[in-house]
Amino acid sequence: QIATQPVLGPPVFKADCNFEAKGYCGYTNEFLGDLTWIRNAGGTLSPGTGPTLDHTWNNLTGHYIHIEASVPAAFGHEGRLRSPLLTPQASSNSRLSFWYHMYGFDIHCLSTIVQYADG
């Protein structure tokens, strides 16, 4: 999916984040009334559904973000996380990479959306 609405805000290039610093590294929850991204360490509240460790430090004290998708969450619920405006340098090959964990019977999909600032 590609959205073509203009994006306003100061440009930022480096978006390296492991969620170890307090907060969300400039990312923001877009509250849709369904699901919220949560910064966490250790296991998730619903055992057997989420990671038990973070990827960066591979221990119980390292942080990651997740959505609690167990009850009362339901099929069709969404949780959105918006990055700061990223402006790649013309001389670089830009890429988006992240680690993810999707475990559980009713886990549906994970999508990324590119939204161009120039419309």
ZIMOZI-V470359 format. One record per residue. PSI is psi in whole degrees, 0 to 359 (999 if undefined). Layout:
[[PSI] [PSI]]
This chain:
[[137] [125] [143] [10] [146] [146] [128] [146] [164] [137] [146] [141] [305] [126] [35] [120] [134] [7] [19] [325] [147] [135] [200] [21] [31] [351] [149] [143] [133] [101] [115] [3] [358] [284] [152] [137] [136] [133] [131] [161] [149] [203] [168] [171] [329] [105] [143] [8] [335] [184] [153] [342] [161] [164] [324] [307] [346] [43] [179] [345] [345] [151] [156] [171] [151] [168] [129] [103] [10] [180] [131] [12] [151] [163] [135] [346] [148] [154] [126] [140] [122] [133] [163] [163] [125] [128] [99] [152] [142] [331] [359] [155] [107] [148] [156] [127] [145] [158] [142] [160] [119] [96] [136] [155] [321] [19] [130] [282] [164] [125] [149] [144] [129] [128] [119] [135] [334] [6] [999]]
